[in-house]
């Protein structure tokens, strides 16, 4: 499998036009986090260095073909003194497969607070998912072998009253990454699609569904490193009509909230039992 550095390396074809290379993959459809991460890289390359991405909102329009390159077209929507906005469209074979708006902001000062990190066992106390046979044999874990993923057992998770579904996962990239903060932000965009939709399946273990990311929103709140442990606190407040809403909060080891994620995903019943569902980040 390709490293995250290879995945996020884009070729510039023309001003505001970039292309992602084809990388080996065991998935039938391109992993959603890869498309989101590459889209963000293309947007970042069109803004001045003093601007840092603080949010993105994307829609997965069509399944991506992992054996074909994706071209990213960037529109410069706004360039202001404190904020700038970019719109990115990912294209394969003449069709849009993903669209994203990304907002960038220069550093400001103001009020500051954040929620307390929920309790969880230390990651060193948990099992590396790659060593669990049932997980290591799946396509997704072959795709994610460079990620250290450690699932917090349900009996070690403080249940939040009134929350329909929740799970917590420690994650980090196994190898040391470049120090560039922008690289870590784009890496986190990739990571954010991992396991999140699986939170909706926690109360429905054993139920076969066709799953895929539909839309994805993310806010980057504080500096972090993706090669250091991050606790991904995930909940699913609602599922119905073949879709599930999921939410995630990411905390660093010190307890600072570094990012927030909201995603809606397809979770409809399997229409054809002989056809594998589209998996783009489902742990369950």
ABEGO torsion letter per residue (X at the ends): XBBAAAAABBBBABBGBBBBBBBBBABABBBAAAAAAAAAAAAAAABBAABBBABBBBBBABBBBAABBBBBBBBBABBBAABBBBBBBBBBGGBBABBBBBBBBBBBBEBBBBBBBBBBBBAAABBBAAABAAAAABAAAAAAAABBBBBBBAAABBBBBGBABBBBBBBBBABBBBABAAAAAAAAAAAAABGAAAAAAAAABGBBBBBBBABBBBBBABBBBAABBBBBBBBBABBEGGBBBBBBBBBBAAGBBABBBBBBBBABBBABAABBBBBAGBAX
